[in-house]
Amino acid sequence: MNSRKCGMQGEELTAKYLTGLGFKVIAKNFHSRYGELDLVAVDEIFILFVEVKTRKANSLVLPAEAVFNSKIKKIIKTAAVFLEKNPQFNFLQPRFDVSEVVIKSLDSINLNYIENAFDFDMAMLN
């Protein structure tokens, strides 16, 4: 399985997970000049900006370890663009989450969902 297909599978699994928790996925792969948001989901309280990192089981690092400070800054800037273009969601509390997906085999996939993985202040400190 190539990395693009692997990533799409991770995003699909994460979207199903969020839907099961009562969130509605409102955007997938939203692009701005700063970067991309893998998933954007909402409920009555939160707007989630979710970075999905998918790896095969034999990867040397955990998926979330690939979310560096430079990536975090791009996600935050892209989230601001998303909210600018979609002001109807500005009343919701923004949250930045990371979904770690590890594909062991076609029948064995692990998802580790990290709420509040980072915030604006953390990104600006580093």
Rosetta blueprint (number, residue, H / E / L):
1 M L
2 N L
3 S H
4 R H
5 K H
6 C H
7 G H
8 M H
9 Q H
10 G H
11 E H
12 E H
13 L H
14 T H
15 A H
16 K H
17 Y H
18 L H
19 T H
20 G H
21 L L
22 G L
23 F L
24 K E
25 V E
26 I E
27 A E
28 K E
29 N E
30 F E
31 H E
32 S L
33 R L
34 Y L
35 G L
36 E E
37 L E
38 D E
39 L E
40 V E
41 A E
42 V E
43 D L
44 E L
45 I L
46 F E
47 I E
48 L E
49 F E
50 V E
51 E E
52 V E
53 K E
54 T E
55 R E
56 K E
57 A L
58 N L
59 S L
60 L L
61 V L
62 L L
63 P H
64 A H
65 E H
66 A H
67 V L
68 F L
69 N H
70 S H
71 K H
72 I H
73 K H
74 K H
75 I H
76 I H
77 K H
78 T H
79 A H
80 A H
81 V H
82 F H
83 L H
84 E H
85 K H
86 N L
87 P H
88 Q H
89 F H
90 N L
91 F L
92 L L
93 Q E
94 P E
95 R E
96 F E
97 D E
98 V E
99 S E
100 E E
101 V E
102 V E
103 I E
104 K E
105 S E
106 L L
107 D L
108 S E
109 I E
110 N E
111 L E
112 N E
113 Y E
114 I E
115 E E
116 N E
117 A E
118 F E
119 D L
120 F H
121 D H
122 M H
123 A H
124 M H
125 L H
126 N L
